[in-house]
């Protein structure tokens, strides 16, 4: 990244993280700059790859979410396994991590059976040595 990220950029990211649909006019007013300046900064952050995507967080009634910790074999590179896991139905997010587990996966489903299907599919991916799962009871923002 040749261009510097400054405190205004960080403030913009913080606002967008809380609500990606925040109007540029409100961000501009809060930062005491023009809407055009906000638009340019967001375009810059997107072009630099700082902003990867605009998305939503949602929660459905009776939906089940789980954290699946994955151990991988050293014979297959972790990024290769992670990319396969990311394409698995029911997988929301994949993180490569340090520690006892190489990959952490957030799984979402309509019930425990759908979570189990997703975990079974993750376990069937070549290079996955084992998993440890935990159900998410509540999310705080």
C-alpha positions in Angstrom: 0.0 0.0 0.0 1.8 3.1 -1.2 -1.0 5.5 -0.1 -1.3 6.3 3.6 -4.4 5.4 5.6 -5.0 8.3 8.0 -7.3 8.8 11.0 -10.2 10.0 8.7 -10.0 6.8 6.8 -10.1 4.8 10.0 -13.2 6.7 11.1 -14.9 6.0 7.8 -14.1 2.3 8.2 -15.5 2.3 11.7 -18.8 3.9 10.6 -19.1 1.5 7.6 -18.3 -1.5 9.8 -21.3 -0.6 12.0 -23.6 0.1 9.1 -22.3 -0.2 5.5 -25.4 1.7 4.3 -24.6 4.9 6.2 -25.2 7.7 3.7 -22.0 9.5 2.6 -23.6 12.8 3.6 -23.8 11.7 7.3 -20.2 10.5 7.3 -19.2 13.8 5.7 -21.1 15.8 8.3 -19.5 13.7 11.1 -16.0 14.2 9.8 -16.6 17.8 8.8 -15.6 17.2 5.1 -17.5 17.2 1.8 -19.5 14.3 0.6 -17.2 14.2 -2.5 -14.2 13.8 -0.2 -15.9 10.8 1.6 -16.7 9.3 -1.8 -13.1 9.6 -3.0 -11.8 8.2 0.3 -14.1 5.2 0.1 -13.1 4.6 -3.6 -9.5 4.8 -2.6 -10.0 2.3 0.3 -11.8 -0.1 -2.1 -9.2 0.3 -4.8 -6.4 -0.4 -2.3 -8.2 -3.6 -1.1 -8.7 -2.2 2.4 -12.5 -2.5 1.9 -13.0 -5.9 0.5 -16.8 -6.0 0.3 -19.9 -4.3 1.5 -22.2 -6.8 3.2 -24.8 -7.3 5.9 -25.0 -9.1 9.2 -28.3 -10.8 9.7 -29.8 -13.2 12.2 -32.9 -15.3 11.5 -35.2 -16.5 14.2 -34.2 -20.1 15.4 -31.1 -20.0 13.1 -28.1 -21.9 14.4 -24.5 -20.8 14.1 -21.4 -22.7 15.1 -17.6 -22.2 15.3 -15.7 -25.1 13.7 -12.0 -25.4 14.5 -10.1 -27.4 11.9 -6.8 -29.2 12.1 -5.1 -29.7 8.8 -2.4 -31.9 7.6 1.0 -30.4 6.7 1.1 -32.2 3.3 -1.6 -29.9 1.9 -1.2 -26.1 2.2 -3.6 -24.5 4.6 -4.7 -21.9 2.0 -5.8 -24.7 -0.4 -7.9 -26.4 2.3 -9.3 -23.0 3.4 -10.5 -22.2 -0.1 -12.3 -25.5 -0.4 -13.9 -25.0 3.0 -15.1 -21.5 2.0 -17.0 -23.1 -1.0 -18.9 -25.5 1.3 -22.6 -24.8 1.7 -23.4 -23.4 5.1 -20.0 -21.8 5.6 -20.1 -18.1 6.3 -16.5 -17.2 7.1 -13.1 -18.9 7.1 -10.1 -17.7 9.1 -6.6 -19.1 9.0 -5.2 -19.0 12.5 -2.3 -19.8 14.8 -2.5 -22.2 17.7 -3.8 -25.8 18.0 -6.2 -25.3 15.1 -5.1 -24.0 11.7 -8.5 -22.9 10.5 -11.6 -21.4 12.2 -14.9 -21.6 10.4 -18.2 -19.9 11.1 -21.1 -22.1 10.0 -24.7 -21.0 9.7 -27.8 -23.2 9.3 -31.5 -23.5 9.9 -31.1 -26.3 12.4 -28.5 -28.6 14.1 -28.9 -31.1 11.2 -27.8 -28.6 8.7 -24.9 -27.6 10.8 -23.9 -31.3 11.1 -24.1 -31.7 7.3 -21.8 -28.8 6.8 -19.3 -30.1 9.4 -19.4 -33.6 7.8 -18.7 -32.0 4.4 -15.7 -30.0 6.0 -14.4 -33.3 7.5 -14.5 -34.9 4.0 -12.2 -32.3 2.5 -8.7 -33.7 1.7 -6.2 -32.4 4.2 -8.7 -31.9 7.1 -7.4 -34.1 10.0 -10.0 -33.2 12.5 -12.5 -30.7 13.8 -13.8 -29.4 17.1 -17.1 -27.5 17.1 -19.1 -25.3 19.4 -22.6 -23.8 19.0 -22.9 -20.0 19.3 -25.6 -19.2 21.7 -25.8 -15.4 21.4 -24.0 -12.6 19.5 -23.2 -9.2 20.9 -22.5 -6.1 18.8 
